């Protein structure tokens, strides 16, 4: 059995670094893999879009495999909400989290005007409050105070409030006076994946096996350079001596110098060819995925970068991806349609009939559609009402 690590590094959202639906798909794939008995989600994110975040939360909640959420740097806003959905929750000793009420377009819940948008966010805030109350044992008043204010917590503070289960000692040394942005950047650099470049032609020329890397080739070149430098003094001291042995040695060293230069040029050309080939492959794969309707064309640049980093992983993701987005705009539109239905006047309904059978609807028409109310009143009484 093995542990699967998945990273939420960067801002969350379809147009940002972490696409919520793609990430949720990764969780589902890991959950279906019988060889995986633990999923670890590592967070280093300033937050992001609500709907993308809750796609991830739903995937965590529905998974059968045990999931641990770990703050390795910063988990703010939506990232902190995702953190709380883990079966077990951990923080690095230097890490921070930030909790606040949900917002849309940077407008906090408390500052929004009454309406469907505020109602949706209120339900979201109440759900988050219930999760925190259940985990920490804090009452609703204390939790709402934390959410109303933008509350930052260190690992020790989060542990004392029972928001997390354990503090992890990290090998990464982070100064206490660093800003949130500096922590995000340093942690990203620390976890940045190391890539391996294969150079078959050069390796064959050097009679190396294909498992050798660019580092091995560079080490070989450095050894040649060291040998050249070591013998340079000998060459200078016997430069005037036309002894055949010394001349041959000079020629041998010159050949090695030429070999070094040739290898260096071949290495540069090979790297450039590999980069161009990988880019062309990635562009073709992304174009095909966009043509199949799996991604939006506006995201092509970011998708190509991701594909270049790990083309096989990207292919696997494309072959199994399915997305289903529910936008807040659709929710609001549906609510508006429901409200409009409440004030819709059927063909045979009159002022008299509504006042007897459905006075609430008549009152709503008077409040929200006074012109229609006056029309009904005049049809009934032949005069306009005093509103």
Secondary structure, 3 states (H helix, E strand, C coil): CEEEEEEEECCECCCCCECHHHHHHHHHHHHHCCCEEEEEEEEEECCECHHHHHHHHHHHHHCCCEEEEEEEEEEECHHHHHHCCCCEEEEECCCEEEECCCEECCEEHHHCCCCHHHHHHHHHHHHHHHHHHHHHCCCHHHHHHHHHCCEEEEHHHHHHCCCCCEEECCCCCCCCCCCHHHHHHHHHHHCCCCCCCCCHHHHHHCCCCCCCCHHHHHHHHHHHHHHHHHHHHHHHHCCCCCCHHHHHHHHHHHHHHHHHHHHHHHHHHHHHHHHHHHHHHHHHHHHHHHHCCCCCHHHHHHHHHHHHHCHHHHHHHHHHCCCCCCCHHHHHHHHHHHHHHHCCCCCCCCHHHHHHHCHHHHHHHHHHCHHHHHHHHHHHHCCCCCC
